[in-house]
Amino acid sequence: MVTKSQVKYIQSLGHKKFRDEEGVFVAEGPKIVGELLRAPQPAAAAAVCAQRLGSGWRISFGTAIRRRGQRIRAGKDFGAVHAQSGGGRFEKPSFPGPDWTSGLHLVLDGIQDPGNLGTIVRIADWFGVRQVLASPDSADVFNPKAIQSTMGSIGRVQVVYADPEVYLENHPGLPLYAAVLEGKPIAEVGRVANGALIIGNESKGIRPGVMRLASHLITIPRVGHAESLNAAVATGIILSHIAG
């Protein structure tokens, strides 16, 4: 049975301060938990499932936890904390230092919606992008909403928080593709073997200090009259043209 103190602790992890202090985050639902258990990162620090779950899923969940030297805990109280029927507490991923010398990377400048950021991480995983640089004012990728949106991809994609302008200035010569409203159509860009795609804030776009570093301005040609595209949607469309 999950104790009240454990429930309170799990609830506290909804706040970034406590996630940072503990070095852990919470994932909800059997699908995401299963994805994280199969990913090389992160390790399960603890796992909880509600008693109303079928025994088949609980058995496989427990087996996966034990392979990582953990024990499963079951109890009805966890269902009161989370809308989903189960979840786990996981250690934050520990990746080696990011390598920007090869491959395609993402730079997120002020992506403040957790759902957008989590979806972008999931999209990055789909297209084989393994490293994402996010500005400090971007949403926390370990926010519960962001974790939900990653659908387990946080265990495979490294997200680093740093000032994009400073970071990119320290990597001269790296081709930088800025997603803007007016630029070269993405169909004409071709595949990018090495470089970084810069995605700006949902309403303000890319900051001038970061924009000045861009070596290529690219755009998704507009046919209709929409004012702009959702940041995650735009990321997916662009990567479908330039990744690989």
Phi, psi and omega per residue, in radians:
M1 nan 2.318 3.084
V2 -1.316 2.247 -3.094
T3 -1.413 2.880 3.118
K4 -1.096 -0.633 3.128
S5 -1.143 -0.614 3.093
Q6 -1.189 -0.700 3.087
V7 -1.073 -0.773 3.129
K8 -1.088 -0.706 3.134
Y9 -1.116 -0.787 3.134
I10 -1.078 -0.701 3.108
Q11 -1.102 -0.633 -3.126
S12 -1.111 -0.451 -3.109
L13 -1.295 -0.015 2.981
G14 -1.281 -0.186 -3.136
H15 -1.843 2.341 -3.091
K16 -1.001 -0.695 -3.111
K17 -0.954 -0.810 -3.095
F18 -1.315 -0.591 3.063
R19 -1.090 -0.734 3.136
D20 -1.160 -0.730 -3.130
E21 -1.114 -0.701 -3.069
E22 -1.554 -0.340 -3.098
G23 1.219 0.514 -3.094
V24 -2.373 2.973 3.037
F25 -2.593 2.914 -3.122
V26 -1.949 2.344 3.032
A27 -2.021 2.427 -3.088
E28 -1.998 2.460 3.027
G29 1.660 2.496 -3.071
P30 -1.066 -0.593 -3.091
K31 -1.174 -0.850 -3.129
I32 -1.164 -0.762 3.133
V33 -1.043 -0.742 3.120
G34 -1.085 -0.722 3.107
E35 -1.097 -0.740 -3.126
L36 -1.175 -0.604 3.125
L37 -1.212 -0.462 3.122
R38 -1.529 -0.298 -3.093
A39 -1.340 2.654 3.092
P40 -1.114 -0.445 3.073
Q41 -2.340 2.544 -0.053
P42 -1.767 -3.126 3.074
A43 -1.543 2.577 3.105
A44 -1.371 2.163 3.086
A45 -1.494 -0.518 3.090
A46 -2.936 2.812 3.115
A47 -2.514 2.555 -3.120
V48 -2.416 2.399 3.011
C49 -2.335 2.584 -3.139
A50 -1.320 2.617 -3.079
Q51 -1.169 -0.372 -3.100
R52 -1.309 -0.131 3.094
L53 -1.208 2.638 3.090
G54 -1.149 2.644 -3.065
S55 -1.152 -0.488 -3.124
G56 -1.076 -0.832 -3.135
W57 -1.196 -0.676 -3.098
R58 -1.120 -0.684 -3.136
I59 -1.134 -0.830 -3.122
S60 -1.157 -0.629 3.111
F61 -1.096 -0.812 -3.132
G62 -1.124 -0.672 3.125
T63 -1.114 -0.743 3.136
A64 -1.109 -0.686 3.122
I65 -1.141 -0.763 -3.101
R66 -1.125 -0.522 3.104
R67 -1.127 -0.365 3.089
R68 -1.790 0.299 3.074
G69 1.294 0.434 -3.123
Q70 -1.998 2.935 3.086
R71 -2.089 2.556 3.116
I72 -1.521 2.517 3.056
R73 -2.121 2.358 -3.129
A74 -2.094 2.596 3.118
G75 3.089 2.652 -3.071
K76 -1.324 -0.376 -3.033
D77 -1.124 -0.529 -3.083
F78 -1.103 -0.546 3.121
G79 -1.114 -0.417 3.114
A80 -1.374 -0.368 -3.133
V81 -1.490 -0.682 -3.067
H82 -2.098 2.515 3.122
A83 -1.220 -0.524 3.119
Q84 -1.310 3.032 -3.044
S85 -1.664 0.182 3.067
G86 3.138 2.944 -3.134
G87 -3.009 -3.126 -3.139
G88 -2.562 2.696 3.026
R89 -1.794 2.153 -3.036
F90 -2.116 2.591 3.011
E91 -1.253 2.506 3.074
K92 -1.086 2.496 -3.125
P93 -1.035 2.563 3.070
S94 -2.124 1.758 -3.109
F95 -1.776 2.754 2.980
P96 -1.174 2.914 3.136
G97 -0.977 2.457 -3.097
P98 -1.095 2.457 3.124
D99 -1.949 1.932 -3.090
W100 -1.767 0.235 -3.082
T101 -1.435 -0.280 3.136
S102 -2.665 2.737 3.111
G103 1.542 3.037 3.135
L104 -1.746 2.388 -3.101
H105 -2.204 2.910 3.076
L106 -2.044 2.455 3.026
V107 -2.138 2.104 -3.109
L108 -1.889 2.040 -3.082
D109 -1.845 1.593 3.060
G110 1.389 0.648 3.051
I111 -1.408 1.778 -2.939
Q112 -1.709 -0.190 3.114
D113 -1.559 2.100 -3.101
P114 -1.018 -0.655 3.133
G115 -1.128 -0.727 3.089
N116 -1.097 -0.792 -3.098
L117 -1.118 -0.782 3.128
G118 -1.093 -0.687 3.111
T119 -1.154 -0.657 3.101
I120 -1.101 -0.693 3.086
V121 -1.091 -0.714 3.110
R122 -1.129 -0.729 3.109
I123 -1.120 -0.746 3.108
A124 -0.999 -0.767 3.126
D125 -1.065 -0.718 -3.131
W126 -1.056 -0.709 -3.080
F127 -1.649 0.163 3.062
G128 1.395 0.271 3.081
V129 -1.455 2.116 -2.985
R130 -1.773 -0.216 -3.087
Q131 -2.337 2.320 3.139
V132 -2.228 2.239 3.032
L133 -1.788 2.184 -3.137
A134 -2.088 2.404 3.099
S135 -1.148 2.669 -3.099
P136 -1.015 -0.450 3.141
D137 -1.538 0.081 3.033
S138 -1.307 2.845 3.125
A139 -1.083 2.706 3.086
D140 -1.336 2.141 -3.095
V141 -1.146 -0.285 3.121
F142 -1.673 0.086 2.977
N143 -1.013 2.408 -3.100
P144 -0.892 -0.693 3.136
K145 -1.171 -0.691 3.114
A146 -1.155 -0.782 3.119
I147 -1.021 -0.752 3.120
Q148 -1.047 -0.697 -3.099
S149 -1.281 -0.454 3.128
T150 -1.258 -0.395 -3.125
M151 0.909 0.687 3.080
G152 1.659 -0.175 -3.093
S153 -1.178 -0.300 3.114
I154 -1.090 -0.333 3.095
G155 -1.419 -0.115 -3.108
R156 -2.168 -0.291 -3.105
V157 -1.977 2.215 3.141
Q158 -1.476 2.186 3.099
V159 -1.976 2.079 -3.125
V160 -1.967 2.347 3.102
Y161 -1.787 2.120 3.133
A162 -2.851 2.824 3.087
D163 -1.170 2.008 -3.089
P164 -1.028 -0.672 -3.101
E165 -1.103 -0.817 3.138
V166 -1.170 -0.786 -3.083
Y167 -1.086 -0.811 -3.094
L168 -1.238 -0.547 3.070
E169 -1.116 -0.492 3.126
N170 -1.440 0.010 3.101
H171 -2.220 1.070 -3.120
P172 -1.101 2.548 3.132
G173 1.599 -0.192 3.116
L174 -1.332 2.120 3.107
P175 -1.063 2.222 -3.092
L176 -2.075 2.113 -3.091
Y177 -1.868 1.908 -3.119
A178 -1.640 2.207 3.104
A179 -1.428 1.990 -3.085
V180 -2.336 3.021 3.137
L181 -1.334 -0.511 -3.131
E182 -2.165 2.009 -3.127
G183 -3.035 -2.907 3.123
K184 -1.279 2.278 3.126
P185 -0.995 2.385 -3.050
I186 -1.075 -0.463 3.128
A187 -1.147 -0.346 -3.126
E188 -1.706 -0.053 -3.065
V189 -1.380 -0.713 -3.092
G190 1.483 -3.125 -3.116
R191 -1.337 2.457 -3.127
V192 -1.920 1.955 -3.124
A193 -1.437 -0.474 -3.117
N194 -2.589 2.211 -3.138
G195 2.719 -3.007 -3.134
A196 -2.398 2.401 3.061
L197 -1.720 2.175 -3.123
I198 -1.750 2.164 3.091
I199 -2.010 2.234 -3.060
G200 -1.626 3.120 3.112
N201 -0.958 2.562 -3.052
E202 -0.989 -0.573 -3.105
S203 -2.022 -0.493 -3.048
K204 -1.754 -0.265 -3.120
G205 1.385 -2.738 -3.104
I206 -1.499 2.368 -3.140
R207 -1.162 2.565 -3.093
P208 -0.944 -0.696 -3.113
G209 -1.098 -0.575 3.093
V210 -1.436 -0.674 -3.114
M211 -1.058 -0.631 -3.096
R212 -1.121 -0.336 -3.129
L213 -1.518 -0.228 -3.075
A214 -1.152 2.363 3.098
S215 -1.690 -0.280 -3.122
H216 -2.466 2.287 3.031
L217 -1.820 2.129 -3.096
I218 -2.221 2.713 -3.081
T219 -2.540 2.731 2.981
I220 -1.637 1.945 -3.076
P221 -0.972 2.333 -3.136
R222 -1.649 2.243 3.117
V223 -1.787 -0.677 -3.122
G224 -1.632 -2.531 -3.017
H225 -2.170 0.201 3.113
A226 -1.073 2.468 -3.089
E227 -1.204 -0.619 -3.120
S228 -2.866 3.086 3.084
L229 -1.982 2.613 2.990
N230 -0.981 2.452 -3.066
A231 -1.025 -0.733 -3.131
A232 -1.197 -0.712 3.111
V233 -1.077 -0.796 3.139
A234 -1.074 -0.710 3.122
T235 -1.042 -0.798 -3.134
G236 -1.093 -0.765 -3.127
I237 -1.108 -0.797 -3.104
I238 -1.144 -0.805 -3.126
L239 -1.101 -0.529 3.122
S240 -1.143 -0.344 3.131
H241 -1.705 -0.593 -2.996
I242 -1.936 -0.269 -3.113
A243 -1.387 2.580 3.055
G244 1.871 nan nan
